[in-house]
Amino acid sequence: MLVTLDPRDERPLYLQIVDHVRRALLVGTLRAEDPLPSVRELAAELLVNPRTVSQAYRELEGEGVIYVRRGQGTFVAPTVHPDRRERRALVRGVAERALLDARRNGLGLDELVTMIREVAAEDEGEGSPTASTMKRGEEQGAA
């Protein structure tokens, strides 16, 4: 499970982990009964204190999103089925972060929406979002 933490994000690291797991469930990269990395494995991968990962897992377990099988590991709960409200909450969070970031950089709503549309059109023209994202990253690296 690939988790990335954003040091510029004002939310605590454990909440970023919680949100990543929720997001993975919504987009289908995690499904019911899928195993999660151990606390130590994920902490080593993210270069954070194991207590941070443990706190995230405790919160997810308290919400019924994951469960622990003693001696076997941590797994996505079998009853987890994301619904429309959760997807809307995810989209809203993405929009709020984009708008906040735009405002921090002195950009207006119209500029942000226009650029999102342009980037989306470029991605569609390339055939896949990852291909164009990688291409842009390569161009920036070459500059």
Rosetta blueprint (number, residue, H / E / L):
1 M L
2 L L
3 V L
4 T L
5 L L
6 D L
7 P L
8 R L
9 D L
10 E L
11 R L
12 P L
13 L H
14 Y H
15 L H
16 Q H
17 I H
18 V H
19 D H
20 H H
21 V H
22 R H
23 R H
24 A H
25 L H
26 L H
27 V H
28 G L
29 T L
30 L L
31 R L
32 A L
33 E L
34 D L
35 P E
36 L E
37 P L
38 S L
39 V H
40 R H
41 E H
42 L H
43 A H
44 A H
45 E H
46 L H
47 L L
48 V L
49 N L
50 P H
51 R H
52 T H
53 V H
54 S H
55 Q H
56 A H
57 Y H
58 R H
59 E H
60 L H
61 E H
62 G H
63 E L
64 G L
65 V L
66 I E
67 Y E
68 V E
69 R E
70 R L
71 G L
72 Q L
73 G E
74 T E
75 F E
76 V E
77 A L
78 P L
79 T L
80 V L
81 H L
82 P L
83 D L
84 R H
85 R H
86 E H
87 R H
88 R H
89 A H
90 L H
91 V H
92 R H
93 G H
94 V H
95 A H
96 E H
97 R H
98 A H
99 L H
100 L H
101 D H
102 A H
103 R H
104 R H
105 N L
106 G L
107 L L
108 G L
109 L H
110 D H
111 E H
112 L H
113 V H
114 T H
115 M H
116 I H
117 R H
118 E H
119 V H
120 A H
121 A H
122 E H
123 D H
124 E H
125 G H
126 E H
127 G L
128 S L
129 P H
130 T H
131 A H
132 S H
133 T H
134 M H
135 K H
136 R H
137 G H
138 E H
139 E H
140 Q H
141 G H
142 A H
143 A L
